[in-house]
Structure formats: C-alpha cells, structure tokens
Amino acid sequence: MSDNSYVLLKKYTEHLKKPSLTWYVIMGIMGLLVLVGFYALIQQIVHDHIITGMRDNVVWGAYIVNFIFLLGVSYAGAIISGAFHLGRIDWGKPLIRIIEIITFITILIGPIYILLCIGRLDRLHYLFIHARIQSPIIWDLIAVIIDLILCTFYLYLTFIKDFSLMYLNSDKLGLANWQKKLFKFLSLGYTATPQQKKRLNRALDVMAALIIPTAVVAYSLLAWLFGMNLKAGWDDSLFAPYFIVSAIFSGFAIVIILMFLVRKIYKAESILTDGHFNFIAYGMFIMALIFGYFTFSDYITRWYNTTQGNSELIYKYLSLDHYGYMTYIMLIFTSIIPILVIAIPALRSKVSYFISAILVLIGLWLFRYLIIVPVLETPYFPIVSTDPDVLEYSATWIEWALVVAGFAGAIMLYMIILKIVPVFPIADMQESHSFKLFGKYSIDKLLGQKHYSNKLSDS
C-alpha cells in the first residue's frame, strides 16, 4: 500500500474506534424516537386501527405514503450505484458506499409500514399460504423480497475488499481485537490476488446488472397496483415511469444530503469535492424538469377530463380548502427551487444544494401523500355519512410517531453500519485512477479542466 493510500485509510477509519459524545447523543435522541414509535405500535395493537386516522373510506394513510417513499429511495439507490459501478465512473467511487448503505436500510425498513396497515398480523402467513399469483400485490411482494436479497448480497460483496484491507492493516490502525477477528471472518480469505480480484469484480458486475432492472421492475409493479385500478386519480398508464422518475429524483436528493453530512462530519473535503456536489445537483436539476413535466401532464389531463371523479379530484388538489396548500408546496419544493438553484449561478453552493435536497425530499413525500389520501377520499359513489372522521383522513399521533420512528431507525442503522465499515470504499478507490490524485490534485480541477486528464492518464 502506498503512503498516500495508507494516510487516507487511517484518516477515514478513525470513526471505527471509540464513538464520540456527539455520536452517543444522536443515537440517544434517535433511540428515544424509536421507543416512542414502539409505544405507539403497542397502543395500535391493543386498541386496533380505531386510534389511527384510517377508516373504511381511507384505508391507507401515512403508513403507505412512507412505504412508497422509502422504497423509492431504495430503488433509486440501487439504480444509481449500479450505474456508477457498471459505468466504471471513477469520480463516483466515493459516493457508492453512501448510496449502497441507504439502499439497504430503506429496503429493510420500508416494508414494515405495510405490516402496520394490517389489522391481523397473526394471519400474515396466509399471504404466503393462500397467495394468488393473479394479484398484483403478490407480484410486488415477490419483487420486494427479491430486491432485498439482491441488495443485501450486493452490499456485502462491495464490503469484502475493505474487510480484507482492514484486517491486513488492523495492527497499524490500532483496531480492537474483536474488530480484527470480525474483519478476518467477513473478508472470506480475500487477499487481493489477481484471480480473486477478477472473480469478485465479475460477481459485482453481475449483481449490479441484476439490481438495476430488478429495482425498475419492482417499483413499476408498485405503480401498477394503482394504475390497474379504475379509480379516478390512479387510472393512469404513465404511473410506472412517473414513479421511477420520482424515485431517482429522491435518490439524487438523499445523496446530496448524505454527501454534505459525511463531508462535514468526517472532514472529507479532499474526497467529496465541489465537483461531486455540482454533478449530483445537475442530476437533481434534470430530474426536477422531468418530474415537473410529468406532474403538469397529469394535472392538465385530469383538469380537461370532465368526468365527475376527475373534476372532483383536481378541485381537491388545487383548492386551498382541501389540498391546494400541499399541492403548491410540493410543486415549489420539487419543480421550482431545485431548478432555480442551478439556473441562478449565485445560488450554486453546497449549502443551497443541501437545503434544496431537503425540500425536494419533503416535496416528494407530499407527492406520495397526494397520490394516496385525496384519491381515497374521492370514492366511486358519494357516501351518505357526513361524519368528517369517515369522509376525511387525518393522521393521528400514533401514525406520525411510527413514521418518525422509521426515519429515526434508519439514521441509527446508518450510524451503526459506519461504526463497522469505512465511510468510503477505500480499496475500490485505491484501485481506481482517481484515487492516485487524492492529496495531489483537486478533483474539482480533474473534473473541470481538460489538462488534468493528461496528468490522470500519466499517473
């Protein structure tokens, strides 16, 4: 290992040692939120769904919104990381681990929200015993399970090189004995021989080539659950590409947020440079344009459609007495702010990208909410009852507590995983050409000035 490689390995594995006070504080806060969510879950099990806002009319609510949102982030992560790997994009090497971990965590937590919608969890096994292959729900279940297996296996394969690197340098890095034994076990005897490298890289290529179409199909199946329905607001043949666009959009946003935090926490300015932020922000800009076009197309066709269901639905979307405020916030956060941040040079900065990405995620969560709740509040036939609790949906503290607990749990898992593995794929970066420039040249110059490509090839 070169001196430059060892310095970076040592610097970006310091977090594997004893956690800091800040780490414990954040874990404590997130743990408290998870405990509140667990208490809410117990209340829901004891008192049933009557303590939630879900009723016979609106049978889905915040749980399904979170399920669709988290799965979108997961599938987007799978697509982006797979594309980076197969495209041999050197500048994307530092981003891959950030993306892969969030992909694994969200695919793990997302399906839990489906269980929260089920009133009789004791009958959950019937879904497997008496499954009907004709049902799109079963298709989605199979797709989620397959994607979870593939993402888990792919994530582990990407860790093997670093497990081996950590084990071989454990004494120099001053790692604990239990860490040395753990890395030795998880590395599976990998020592970076040419034959092992060839086999592992081939396995990663195969897995990356599998998870991209699997993610697209899985999220399309989820969209088809809505699109195959005759209900106004869901009977749209473009729902699948609409879902895929929104998923990739959220993927770019979460990458910017994580890059900003990782760069700040681990002082990784030489690894995650302004060039990385600019590239991902431009990707988010493109997705904002596409998402805005899809949203406009969806709304204009519903507005022009004079059927009662569509007329009533578009009125709810645009009226401030119903969901107009939510619709306008969603449009501003997803289709205006991320475009302005790139279009106006003075706004182009890491902080503005970070804030814009947070707003995009909020907007995309609201987008999923608008897909679910207003449509369910617009039934095929008018309901005679005038009770607002039956006609309208409003999430209770039980649902919000469990929604927040899911995000808190995701943060906890992310922090725990980064206490086991390096925050960057050091071994992969060491093998790439761009790694040789870390500490020598700025990646901003590498990405932005042509004459640096000669230095890169010479190295």
NORDA-V757026 format. One record per residue. N is the residue number from 1. RES is the residue in three letters. NEAR is the number of other C-alpha atoms within 12 Angstrom. Layout:
N;RES;NEAR + N;RES;NEAR
This chain:
1;MET;18 + 2;SER;13 + 3;ASP;13 + 4;ASN;19 + 5;SER;28 + 6;TYR;26 + 7;VAL;20 + 8;LEU;32 + 9;LEU;36 + 10;LYS;28 + 11;LYS;23 + 12;TYR;34 + 13;THR;35 + 14;GLU;28 + 15;HIS;29 + 16;LEU;31 + 17;LYS;24 + 18;LYS;17 + 19;PRO;19 + 20;SER;16 + 21;LEU;10 + 22;THR;13 + 23;TRP;24 + 24;TYR;16 + 25;VAL;15 + 26;ILE;21 + 27;MET;25 + 28;GLY;19 + 29;ILE;20 + 30;MET;26 + 31;GLY;26 + 32;LEU;20 + 33;LEU;27 + 34;VAL;28 + 35;LEU;22 + 36;VAL;26 + 37;GLY;28 + 38;PHE;26 + 39;TYR;20 + 40;ALA;29 + 41;LEU;32 + 42;ILE;19 + 43;GLN;22 + 44;GLN;30 + 45;ILE;23 + 46;VAL;14 + 47;HIS;14 + 48;ASP;22 + 49;HIS;29 + 50;ILE;22 + 51;ILE;22 + 52;THR;35 + 53;GLY;31 + 54;MET;36 + 55;ARG;27 + 56;ASP;21 + 57;ASN;29 + 58;VAL;30 + 59;VAL;32 + 60;TRP;38 + 61;GLY;41 + 62;ALA;39 + 63;TYR;41 + 64;ILE;35 + 65;VAL;33 + 66;ASN;40 + 67;PHE;37 + 68;ILE;46 + 69;PHE;45 + 70;LEU;43 + 71;LEU;50 + 72;GLY;47 + 73;VAL;44 + 74;SER;50 + 75;TYR;51 + 76;ALA;44 + 77;GLY;45 + 78;ALA;50 + 79;ILE;42 + 80;ILE;43 + 81;SER;45 + 82;GLY;40 + 83;ALA;30 + 84;PHE;27 + 85;HIS;37 + 86;LEU;27 + 87;GLY;17 + 88;ARG;23 + 89;ILE;23 + 90;ASP;31 + 91;TRP;38 + 92;GLY;39 + 93;LYS;37 + 94;PRO;41 + 95;LEU;44 + 96;ILE;40 + 97;ARG;42 + 98;ILE;41 + 99;ILE;46 + 100;GLU;48 + 101;ILE;43 + 102;ILE;47 + 103;THR;46 + 104;PHE;38 + 105;ILE;37 + 106;THR;42 + 107;ILE;41 + 108;LEU;32 + 109;ILE;38 + 110;GLY;37 + 111;PRO;34 + 112;ILE;28 + 113;TYR;33 + 114;ILE;30 + 115;LEU;25 + 116;LEU;39 + 117;CYS;33 + 118;ILE;24 + 119;GLY;22 + 120;ARG;17 + 121;LEU;17 + 122;ASP;11 + 123;ARG;13 + 124;LEU;17 + 125;HIS;13 + 126;TYR;13 + 127;LEU;21 + 128;PHE;15 + 129;ILE;11 + 130;HIS;13 + 131;ALA;17 + 132;ARG;15 + 133;ILE;15 + 134;GLN;11 + 135;SER;18 + 136;PRO;24 + 137;ILE;24 + 138;ILE;24 + 139;TRP;26 + 140;ASP;31 + 141;LEU;26 + 142;ILE;26 + 143;ALA;30 + 144;VAL;40 + 145;ILE;22 + 146;ILE;22 + 147;ASP;39 + 148;LEU;31 + 149;ILE;23 + 150;LEU;33 + 151;CYS;42 + 152;THR;28 + 153;PHE;24 + 154;TYR;36 + 155;LEU;37 + 156;TYR;27 + 157;LEU;33 + 158;THR;42 + 159;PHE;36 + 160;ILE;37 + 161;LYS;38 + 162;ASP;39 + 163;PHE;36 + 164;SER;36 + 165;LEU;37 + 166;MET;41 + 167;TYR;32 + 168;LEU;28 + 169;ASN;26 + 170;SER;29 + 171;ASP;16 + 172;LYS;18 + 173;LEU;26 + 174;GLY;21 + 175;LEU;26 + 176;ALA;20 + 177;ASN;15 + 178;TRP;16 + 179;GLN;29 + 180;LYS;27 + 181;LYS;21 + 182;LEU;21 + 183;PHE;30 + 184;LYS;25 + 185;PHE;17 + 186;LEU;25 + 187;SER;29 + 188;LEU;23 + 189;GLY;19 + 190;TYR;28 + 191;THR;23 + 192;ALA;26 + 193;THR;14 + 194;PRO;11 + 195;GLN;12 + 196;GLN;19 + 197;LYS;22 + 198;LYS;14 + 199;ARG;16 + 200;LEU;27 + 201;ASN;26 + 202;ARG;19 + 203;ALA;24 + 204;LEU;33 + 205;ASP;25 + 206;VAL;21 + 207;MET;33 + 208;ALA;37 + 209;ALA;27 + 210;LEU;27 + 211;ILE;42 + 212;ILE;33 + 213;PRO;26 + 214;THR;31 + 215;ALA;44 + 216;VAL;37 + 217;VAL;30 + 218;ALA;41 + 219;TYR;46 + 220;SER;35 + 221;LEU;31 + 222;LEU;39 + 223;ALA;37 + 224;TRP;30 + 225;LEU;30 + 226;PHE;32 + 227;GLY;25 + 228;MET;23 + 229;ASN;19 + 230;LEU;18 + 231;LYS;26 + 232;ALA;34 + 233;GLY;40 + 234;TRP;33 + 235;ASP;24 + 236;ASP;28 + 237;SER;20 + 238;LEU;23 + 239;PHE;31 + 240;ALA;29 + 241;PRO;26 + 242;TYR;37 + 243;PHE;43 + 244;ILE;39 + 245;VAL;37 + 246;SER;48 + 247;ALA;46 + 248;ILE;46 + 249;PHE;48 + 250;SER;52 + 251;GLY;43 + 252;PHE;49 + 253;ALA;46 + 254;ILE;45 + 255;VAL;47 + 256;ILE;43 + 257;ILE;34 + 258;LEU;37 + 259;MET;42 + 260;PHE;36 + 261;LEU;23 + 262;VAL;30 + 263;ARG;30 + 264;LYS;19 + 265;ILE;20 + 266;TYR;25 + 267;LYS;20 + 268;ALA;26 + 269;GLU;26 + 270;SER;29 + 271;ILE;42 + 272;LEU;38 + 273;THR;34 + 274;ASP;30 + 275;GLY;28 + 276;HIS;38 + 277;PHE;40 + 278;ASN;32 + 279;PHE;28 + 280;ILE;38 + 281;ALA;44 + 282;TYR;27 + 283;GLY;29 + 284;MET;45 + 285;PHE;37 + 286;ILE;28 + 287;MET;35 + 288;ALA;42 + 289;LEU;27 + 290;ILE;28 + 291;PHE;38 + 292;GLY;34 + 293;TYR;21 + 294;PHE;27 + 295;THR;33 + 296;PHE;19 + 297;SER;18 + 298;ASP;28 + 299;TYR;26 + 300;ILE;19 + 301;THR;22 + 302;ARG;28 + 303;TRP;24 + 304;TYR;16 + 305;ASN;18 + 306;THR;16 + 307;THR;17 + 308;GLN;21 + 309;GLY;28 + 310;ASN;31 + 311;SER;24 + 312;GLU;28 + 313;LEU;38 + 314;ILE;33 + 315;TYR;25 + 316;LYS;31 + 317;TYR;39 + 318;LEU;26 + 319;SER;18 + 320;LEU;15 + 321;ASP;12 + 322;HIS;22 + 323;TYR;29 + 324;GLY;21 + 325;TYR;19 + 326;MET;29 + 327;THR;35 + 328;TYR;23 + 329;ILE;27 + 330;MET;34 + 331;LEU;36 + 332;ILE;27 + 333;PHE;34 + 334;THR;43 + 335;SER;38 + 336;ILE;30 + 337;ILE;33 + 338;PRO;44 + 339;ILE;33 + 340;LEU;26 + 341;VAL;32 + 342;ILE;30 + 343;ALA;17 + 344;ILE;15 + 345;PRO;12 + 346;ALA;13 + 347;LEU;21 + 348;ARG;27 + 349;SER;23 + 350;LYS;32 + 351;VAL;24 + 352;SER;28 + 353;TYR;40 + 354;PHE;34 + 355;ILE;27 + 356;SER;38 + 357;ALA;42 + 358;ILE;30 + 359;LEU;32 + 360;VAL;46 + 361;LEU;41 + 362;ILE;29 + 363;GLY;36 + 364;LEU;46 + 365;TRP;38 + 366;LEU;35 + 367;PHE;38 + 368;ARG;38 + 369;TYR;32 + 370;LEU;39 + 371;ILE;44 + 372;ILE;37 + 373;VAL;38 + 374;PRO;41 + 375;VAL;38 + 376;LEU;36 + 377;GLU;38 + 378;THR;33 + 379;PRO;28 + 380;TYR;20 + 381;PHE;14 + 382;PRO;15 + 383;ILE;17 + 384;VAL;11 + 385;SER;13 + 386;THR;10 + 387;ASP;12 + 388;PRO;17 + 389;ASP;21 + 390;VAL;24 + 391;LEU;26 + 392;GLU;30 + 393;TYR;32 + 394;SER;26 + 395;ALA;29 + 396;THR;22 + 397;TRP;22 + 398;ILE;33 + 399;GLU;37 + 400;TRP;28 + 401;ALA;30 + 402;LEU;39 + 403;VAL;38 + 404;VAL;30 + 405;ALA;34 + 406;GLY;39 + 407;PHE;30 + 408;ALA;30 + 409;GLY;35 + 410;ALA;31 + 411;ILE;29 + 412;MET;29 + 413;LEU;26 + 414;TYR;34 + 415;MET;36 + 416;ILE;23 + 417;ILE;25 + 418;LEU;29 + 419;LYS;23 + 420;ILE;31 + 421;VAL;41 + 422;PRO;40 + 423;VAL;45 + 424;PHE;40 + 425;PRO;41 + 426;ILE;41 + 427;ALA;35 + 428;ASP;40 + 429;MET;34 + 430;GLN;30 + 431;GLU;23 + 432;SER;25 + 433;HIS;25 + 434;SER;37 + 435;PHE;35 + 436;LYS;33 + 437;LEU;33 + 438;PHE;35 + 439;GLY;19 + 440;LYS;20 + 441;TYR;24 + 442;SER;27 + 443;ILE;35 + 444;ASP;27 + 445;LYS;25 + 446;LEU;29 + 447;LEU;26 + 448;GLY;19 + 449;GLN;16 + 450;LYS;14 + 451;HIS;14 + 452;TYR;21 + 453;SER;20 + 454;ASN;14 + 455;LYS;20 + 456;LEU;26 + 457;SER;15 + 458;ASP;12 + 459;SER;16
